[in-house]
Amino acid sequence: MTAPAAALIGTAAALAAAPSAHAAPTRTGTPAARTAGTPGPETLGDSVYPALGNDGYRVFAYHLDFSYDATTRLVDATATLKIRTTQALSRFSLDSLGLDIRSVRVGGRTATYEQVAEKLRITPARTLPNKSWVTVCVEYSADPRRIPQPLTGWVDTLDGFAVCCQPNLAHTVFPCNDHPSDKADFTFRITVPAGLRGVATGLLERTESLSGGRTAYTYRSREPMATELVQITVGDYVIKERQGPHGLPLRDVVPVARAEALEPALALTPNLVEWLEARLGAYPFETYGLLPCNSDAPNAFDFTGLESQTLTIYKPNYLLQAEPKIGSHMMHELVHSYFGNSVSPATWADLWINEGHADFYGLLYRYERGWADSLGLTTMEARMKNTYAQGDQWRRDSGPVAAPDAANLFDSQRYLGGVLVLYALRNLVGESAFNALERAFLDRYRNSSASTADYIAVASEVSGQDLSGFLQDWLYGTKTPRMPGHPDWTVTPVNPALAAPHSRRRSRSHDNSATL
């Protein structure tokens, strides 16, 4: 399947008119590379995932055309990318793994290609000039069951599939520049047999009835998106719609057989959105909702909930619990619409901004309602005092809050450790200044990516005081600083023999979140 020509032409025209909406970092290489036509670098230099991403171009649009066969359970797909070169390219690469590539075309011409490790190296028929707009079309097929979780972005379900691409697995679903700094526009066309429905990130634009009882659903994301936030799912679904604050359309994608049982959890969303908008401003996307994935297999995916843009995927049985058990984590995932989705991390070392904020507001929501957390504590102050005591141990086990590696990226230091930093910052500058700097950061970097340095700069600017030293110590220091407002708080000495539970396993799970 290939993308409709009109859709691609429209996308290209829109991008040419307003390329600044993406605000991707500029990495243009050497002056010679920009003119001579050399291979593009096969990395963006991320400190956590140094092999991730590719340079020499930026992606401005993806059109993903998926056709699902319920008999073979295979996906036949075409990924069409609109890119703009940042140097003259004799060769460039996309991130790709576990996909059966059939053909590659660049600018309408057949290109040669080879799969090397997790890179799809593409040699166009002729050198691509610097600053040129080019369409890249990759036809391939995929088996969602080929690679077991957690090594793939595919989730195999009872009646189809879903995807979970965070942090570094989008390229097991579609060829891409798999790094959150290179956000792009996305459209999706999902063709399914009778009895199934295809759904993706964004809003439904078109439904087509095809031969053989098949249906094609076309979705478009209104805002640019990082590859790790894509959601594409096929199954026996019912779409449950409701209205959020100020008319925000909410849609949940629910397995038909589970719809009634899941309704109490789904009905919580409007109030969650209203509470969060009062603190962070208007919800930043065109819609929001939940996808309780139709699988109870314990190894279907290694998290309870995961934020994909406009549609959070969940283990369905988790949502069958009473509100005090799930409301805090539902807030955590909703917060990611602001921190993580609207403003993506510039590098994966900046993940604490995502997870620290999600846990911060998720815990505030919990304690406002008097729901005890997993430790039996009922106030933010009590939880932060408990976390503070473990600060030096966590820094020894997992490194500083803003200096993770691939093995400990998703452990408690990025979650509760991040909350502790935000709590210290709010204590220092006061609640009013803290609330103002949060909104200023979100406004300034909306629909783009931001680094830890960017957050520190906004915090200093809005608060009217130089916070660089204070936040550098909290985010990168090997010792836990004194807590503003709590001179009596103490840190437990490090036990070198202790293997902390929060750092024992390598995982991309959100199950280290304090909101669970």
Sequence and secondary structure as in RCSB ss.txt:
>XXXX:A:sequence
MTAPAAALIGTAAALAAAPSAHAAPTRTGTPAARTAGTPGPETLGDSVYPALGNDGYRVFAYHLDFSYDATTRLV
DATATLKIRTTQALSRFSLDSLGLDIRSVRVGGRTATYEQVAEKLRITPARTLPNKSWVTVCVEYSADPRRIPQP
LTGWVDTLDGFAVCCQPNLAHTVFPCNDHPSDKADFTFRITVPAGLRGVATGLLERTESLSGGRTAYTYRSREPM
ATELVQITVGDYVIKERQGPHGLPLRDVVPVARAEALEPALALTPNLVEWLEARLGAYPFETYGLLPCNSDAPNA
FDFTGLESQTLTIYKPNYLLQAEPKIGSHMMHELVHSYFGNSVSPATWADLWINEGHADFYGLLYRYERGWADSL
GLTTMEARMKNTYAQGDQWRRDSGPVAAPDAANLFDSQRYLGGVLVLYALRNLVGESAFNALERAFLDRYRNSSA
STADYIAVASEVSGQDLSGFLQDWLYGTKTPRMPGHPDWTVTPVNPALAAPHSRRRSRSHDNSATL
>XXXX:A:secstr
    HHHHHHHHHHHHH GGGS        HHHHHHTEE  S    SSSTT    SEEEEEEEEEEEEETTTTEE
EEEEEEEEEESS EEEEEEE  S EEEEEEETTEE EEEEETTEEEEE SS B TT EEEEEEEEEE TTSS TT
SSSEEE SSSEEE  TTTTGGGTS B  STTS BEEEEEEEE TT EEEESSEEEEEEE GGG EEEEEE SS B
 GGG  EEEESEEEEEEE GGG EEEEEEEGGGHHHHHHHHTTHHHHHHHHHHHH S  SS B EEE S   TTS
 S SEEEETTEEEE GGGGGS HHHHHHHHHHHHHTTTBTTTEEESSGGGHHHHHHHHHHHHHHHHHHTT   TT
S  SHHHHHHHHHHTHHHHHHHH  TT   TTTTTSHHHHHHHHHHHHHHHHHH HHHHHHHHHHHHHHTTTEEE
 HHHHHHHHHHHHTS  HHHHHHHHH SS    TT TT       TT   GGGSS    STT TT 
